[in-house]
Amino acid sequence: MKASVVLPTYNEASNIVNLIRSIIGNLPADWEHEIIVVDDNSPDGTCQAVKEAFGENPAVSTILRTEDRGLAKSIRAGIERATGDQILVMDTDFTHDPLEIPKMLHVSKVYDIVSGSRFCPGGKMGSYRHYLCSLVYNWFVRWTLRTQIQDNLGGFFTMSRQCLLSLPFDRIFFGYGDYYFRLLHYAQRRGMSIIETPSFYHTRQKGNSKSQFWKLFFNYTAALFRLKAAARREEGQREAGWQHLVKSKRS
């Protein structure tokens, strides 16, 4: 089996080299691997730092994106480049812990999607304030989408490449972290099995966060309602199709 680790980056020169070393050190020995760093033309030289540190390692590659940038689109670019049987996506600021990779890959042999969750039993965050805000918003996401998934915005997951490529990329991979609840939504609608494993989300130690709370709040909420409206339209179309089929059979 081969794992492809996709790392979307922007201004993570202070973290990325140590993160890649930690990922390599924690990948199970019986898994082949590749690490794909997708950099949105970071002005701090993130991409160059990776090339200098791992230029002789064929398992580490970079994608430098200079146009149409953004987190979700960077993740898509990495997924489309990946060649592994299993794709794992994680943040590049050490929020997501490489120590959890072996557990997630092991569980992925049974489930289509393994999601590192802050809110299932055993999950935690380094910042209690951030934990409470994220927990409340996830309750709102669950209520809106009528889902039992505890953590809809974590973005730390692994999924088989075959299942991932079957999803509607154009409907999922845009915006910022909101891509993740869209991914989970469409995966559920297609009957894929999802399990959440407890995960500890650390507080960033180096560099600056790119998140702006109120901007993300409004953007995520707007994206959530658009997804809900699209789901209702699809349900209406399916219902109309069934009614048409029934009438056709009766006639």
C-alpha positions as CSV (number, residue, x, y, z in Angstrom):
1,M,0.0,0.0,0.0
2,K,1.1,3.5,-0.7
3,A,0.1,6.7,1.2
4,S,0.1,10.2,-0.4
5,V,0.3,13.0,2.2
6,V,-1.0,16.3,0.8
7,L,0.3,19.4,2.6
8,P,-1.2,22.8,1.5
9,T,1.0,25.6,2.6
10,Y,1.2,29.4,2.8
11,N,4.0,31.1,4.8
12,E,5.0,28.0,6.7
13,A,8.8,28.1,6.2
14,S,9.3,27.9,10.0
15,N,7.3,24.7,10.2
16,I,7.3,22.8,7.0
17,V,10.8,21.1,7.1
18,N,10.3,19.8,10.6
19,L,6.8,18.7,9.8
20,I,7.9,16.7,6.8
21,R,10.6,15.0,8.9
22,S,8.1,14.2,11.6
23,I,5.6,12.7,9.0
24,I,8.4,10.6,7.4
25,G,9.3,9.4,10.9
26,N,5.8,8.4,11.8
27,L,4.7,6.7,8.6
28,P,4.4,2.9,9.1
29,A,7.3,1.0,7.7
30,D,5.1,-1.3,5.7
31,W,3.6,1.7,3.7
32,E,5.2,3.2,0.7
33,H,4.8,7.0,0.7
34,E,5.0,10.3,-1.1
35,I,4.6,13.8,0.4
36,I,3.2,16.5,-1.8
37,V,3.7,20.1,-0.7
38,V,1.3,22.5,-2.4
39,D,2.5,26.0,-1.9
40,D,0.5,29.1,-2.8
41,N,3.6,31.1,-3.7
42,S,4.5,31.9,-0.1
43,P,6.6,35.1,0.1
44,D,8.5,33.6,3.1
45,G,10.1,31.0,0.8
46,T,8.2,27.9,2.0
47,C,8.5,26.1,-1.3
48,Q,12.3,26.8,-1.6
49,A,12.8,25.6,2.0
50,V,11.3,22.2,1.0
51,K,13.4,21.9,-2.1
52,E,16.6,22.7,-0.2
53,A,15.9,20.2,2.6
54,F,14.5,17.4,0.5
55,G,15.8,18.0,-3.0
56,E,17.5,14.6,-3.0
57,N,14.4,12.7,-1.7
58,P,12.2,11.5,-4.6
59,A,9.3,10.9,-2.2
60,V,8.9,14.6,-1.5
61,S,7.7,16.8,-4.2
62,T,6.4,20.4,-4.5
63,I,3.7,22.2,-6.5
64,L,4.1,26.0,-6.7
65,R,0.7,27.7,-7.4
66,T,0.8,31.3,-8.5
67,E,-2.7,31.7,-9.8
68,D,-6.2,31.0,-8.5
69,R,-4.8,30.3,-5.1
70,G,-6.6,29.2,-1.9
71,L,-6.6,26.4,0.6
72,A,-9.3,24.1,-0.9
73,K,-7.9,24.5,-4.5
74,S,-4.4,23.7,-3.2
75,I,-5.7,20.5,-1.6
76,R,-7.4,19.6,-4.9
77,A,-4.1,20.2,-6.8
78,G,-2.3,17.8,-4.4
79,I,-5.0,15.2,-4.6
80,E,-4.9,15.3,-8.4
81,R,-1.1,14.8,-8.4
82,A,-1.2,12.0,-5.8
83,T,-0.5,8.4,-6.9
84,G,-1.1,6.6,-3.6
85,D,-3.8,4.1,-2.7
86,Q,-4.6,6.2,0.4
87,I,-4.6,10.0,0.5
88,L,-4.0,11.9,3.8
89,V,-4.5,15.6,4.1
90,M,-3.3,17.7,7.1
91,D,-2.5,21.2,8.0
92,T,1.1,22.4,7.9
93,D,1.4,24.4,11.2
94,F,1.6,21.3,13.5
95,T,-2.1,21.7,14.5
96,H,-2.5,18.2,13.2
97,D,-0.2,15.8,14.9
98,P,1.9,13.4,12.7
99,L,1.9,10.9,15.6
100,E,-1.7,10.1,14.7
101,I,-0.9,9.1,11.2
102,P,-0.3,5.3,11.9
103,K,-3.6,5.0,13.7
104,M,-5.5,6.7,10.9
105,L,-3.9,4.6,8.2
106,H,-4.6,1.4,10.1
107,V,-8.3,2.3,10.5
108,S,-8.5,3.3,6.9
109,K,-8.3,-0.4,6.0
110,V,-11.9,-0.8,7.2
111,Y,-13.5,2.6,6.5
112,D,-13.7,4.8,3.4
113,I,-13.0,8.0,5.4
114,V,-11.1,8.4,8.7
115,S,-11.5,11.9,10.1
116,G,-9.4,13.2,13.0
117,S,-12.0,14.7,15.3
118,R,-11.7,17.2,18.1
119,F,-15.2,16.5,19.4
120,C,-15.7,12.7,19.6
121,P,-14.8,11.2,22.9
122,G,-11.0,11.6,23.5
123,G,-10.6,14.5,21.1
124,K,-9.2,17.8,22.3
125,M,-7.7,21.2,21.3
126,G,-4.8,23.1,22.8
127,S,-6.9,26.3,23.1
128,Y,-10.0,25.8,25.2
129,R,-11.6,29.0,23.9
130,H,-11.1,27.9,20.3
131,Y,-12.5,24.5,21.3
132,L,-15.7,25.9,22.6
133,C,-16.2,28.2,19.6
134,S,-15.6,25.4,17.1
135,L,-17.8,23.0,19.1
136,V,-20.8,25.4,19.0
137,Y,-20.4,26.1,15.3
138,N,-20.2,22.4,14.6
139,W,-23.5,21.9,16.4
140,F,-24.9,24.5,14.0
141,V,-23.4,22.6,11.0
142,R,-24.8,19.3,12.3
143,W,-28.3,20.8,12.8
144,T,-28.3,22.5,9.4
145,L,-27.1,19.4,7.4
146,R,-28.8,16.9,9.6
147,T,-25.6,14.9,10.1
148,Q,-24.2,13.0,13.1
149,I,-20.6,13.8,12.2
150,Q,-19.1,15.5,15.3
151,D,-16.3,17.5,13.6
152,N,-17.2,18.9,10.2
153,L,-14.4,21.4,9.8
154,G,-11.3,19.6,11.1
155,G,-9.7,18.9,7.7
156,F,-7.4,16.2,9.1
157,F,-8.4,13.0,7.2
158,T,-7.4,10.1,5.1
159,M,-9.5,8.5,2.3
160,S,-8.9,6.0,-0.4
161,R,-7.9,7.6,-3.6
162,Q,-10.6,5.7,-5.5
163,C,-13.4,7.0,-3.3
164,L,-12.0,10.5,-3.3
165,L,-11.8,10.7,-7.0
166,S,-15.4,9.6,-7.3
167,L,-16.6,12.8,-5.6
168,P,-17.7,16.0,-7.4
169,F,-14.6,18.1,-7.1
170,D,-16.1,21.2,-8.6
171,R,-18.8,21.2,-5.9
172,I,-16.3,20.7,-3.1
173,F,-12.9,22.2,-3.5
174,F,-13.3,26.0,-3.3
175,G,-13.2,28.5,-0.5
176,Y,-11.3,27.8,2.7
177,G,-12.0,25.2,5.4
178,D,-15.6,25.0,4.3
179,Y,-14.5,22.5,1.6
180,Y,-14.4,19.9,4.4
181,F,-18.1,19.9,5.3
182,R,-18.9,19.7,1.6
183,L,-16.6,16.7,1.2
184,L,-18.2,14.9,4.1
185,H,-21.7,15.8,2.9
186,Y,-21.2,14.4,-0.6
187,A,-19.4,11.3,0.7
188,Q,-22.3,10.6,3.0
189,R,-24.8,11.0,0.2
190,R,-22.9,8.4,-1.8
191,G,-23.0,5.9,1.0
192,M,-19.3,6.0,2.0
193,S,-18.4,4.8,5.5
194,I,-17.0,7.5,7.8
195,I,-15.4,7.1,11.2
196,E,-14.1,9.8,13.5
197,T,-11.0,9.0,15.6
198,P,-10.1,11.2,18.6
199,S,-7.5,13.8,17.7
200,F,-5.7,16.5,19.6
201,Y,-5.5,19.7,17.7
202,H,-2.4,21.6,18.9
203,T,-2.0,25.4,19.1
204,R,0.3,26.8,16.5
205,Q,3.8,27.3,17.9
206,K,5.5,29.2,15.0
207,G,4.4,31.6,12.3
208,N,1.1,33.4,12.1
209,S,-2.4,32.1,11.6
210,K,-4.1,32.9,8.3
211,S,-7.6,32.5,9.9
212,Q,-9.7,35.6,10.4
213,F,-12.6,34.7,12.8
214,W,-15.4,36.9,11.6
215,K,-14.6,36.6,7.9
216,L,-14.5,32.8,8.2
217,F,-17.7,32.8,10.2
218,F,-19.7,34.6,7.6
219,N,-18.1,32.8,4.7
220,Y,-18.7,29.4,6.2
221,T,-22.3,30.2,7.1
222,A,-23.0,31.4,3.6
223,A,-21.4,28.3,2.2
224,L,-23.4,26.1,4.6
225,F,-26.7,27.6,3.5
226,R,-25.8,27.3,-0.2
227,L,-25.0,23.6,0.4
228,K,-28.3,23.1,2.2
229,A,-30.2,24.8,-0.6
230,A,-28.4,22.6,-3.2
231,A,-29.2,19.5,-1.3
232,R,-32.9,20.4,-1.2
233,R,-33.0,21.1,-4.9
234,E,-31.4,17.7,-5.6
235,E,-33.9,16.0,-3.3
236,G,-36.7,17.7,-5.1
237,Q,-35.4,16.6,-8.5
238,R,-35.1,13.0,-7.3
239,E,-38.6,13.1,-5.9
240,A,-39.9,14.5,-9.2
241,G,-38.0,11.8,-11.1
242,W,-39.5,9.1,-9.0
243,Q,-43.0,10.5,-9.4
244,H,-42.6,10.7,-13.1
245,L,-41.3,7.1,-13.2
246,V,-44.3,5.8,-11.2
247,K,-46.7,7.7,-13.5
248,S,-45.0,6.2,-16.5
249,K,-45.3,2.7,-15.2
250,R,-49.0,3.1,-14.3
251,S,-49.8,4.5,-17.8
